[in-house]
């Protein structure tokens, strides 16, 4: 109980920018801390600071898988006017969740103050056939964030995640080349390749949303120099500029930027930034060639180009 009260007190002071009087406030906090027991005698806690509520997201990070969505979410969480959902909700892309309704979805969001916006991220939304229409039905004026990286690099990163997951589960693994190449030709049915066809997926989103509702974050730039990309997001969301260069430092051991905020330092989970396999140069060229036309189509759709192969 003491831990929960302290957590709520800190959240209040963080949001208001100054210490809050004790006395009656502590009594109010006690009334807001609700403990629920279950049959296994474990306890979950739900802290609702006064003046807050759970709200459906004002902004959603829709993808793409292995594009840098977790890094983007964690970095945006530095902003005092942003609160983020802790987990990937999969509300709009999984039928079994969508049928639970909007109140179920709202219940998974964090508590927030009126001056804060709520962001959730589920990378599977971008490639989902149902997600664009479902999100539009919820809020046709919502602002969306999409973080992308070089499609070939994304395929390799996608493979790497599955590779390590299978190793940890003691399941058999295959070489990258053995999956990507079938009967001497590129295996374009490979799901990781399908996910990198950005033009195909973007076409669905533009049927439901105006281009100016979708801000595209350059994932390749974000991992090398986070601040400029995050400042663009602040402007897109009409937020005051609060994210500073001092919020990030380069971790030489991990090889990427970590976060410094509220006197704490944290890095992304160890599963992020895993070493990629060295891919056969001929296979790489086949991937570059295959994506080239799709990339060009995508650039025309968004009136912008990226430095991709």
Secondary structure, DSSP 8 states (H G I E B T S, - for coil): -HHHHHHHHHHHHHHHSS----HHHHHHHHHHEEEEE-TTS-EEEEE--TT-EE---SEEEEE-TTSSHHHHHHHHTTSTTEEE-SS---TTT-HHHHTT-HHHHHTTS-EE-TT-EEEEE-GGGTT-TTHHHHHHHH-TT-EEEEEE--HHHHHHHHHHHHHHHHHHTT-----HHHHHEETTEE-TTSHHHHHT-HHHHHHHHHTTS-GGGEEEEEHHHHHH-HHHHHHHHHHHTT------GGGEEEETTTTEEEEEETTEEE---TTTT-------HHHHHHHHHHHHHHHHHHHHHHT------
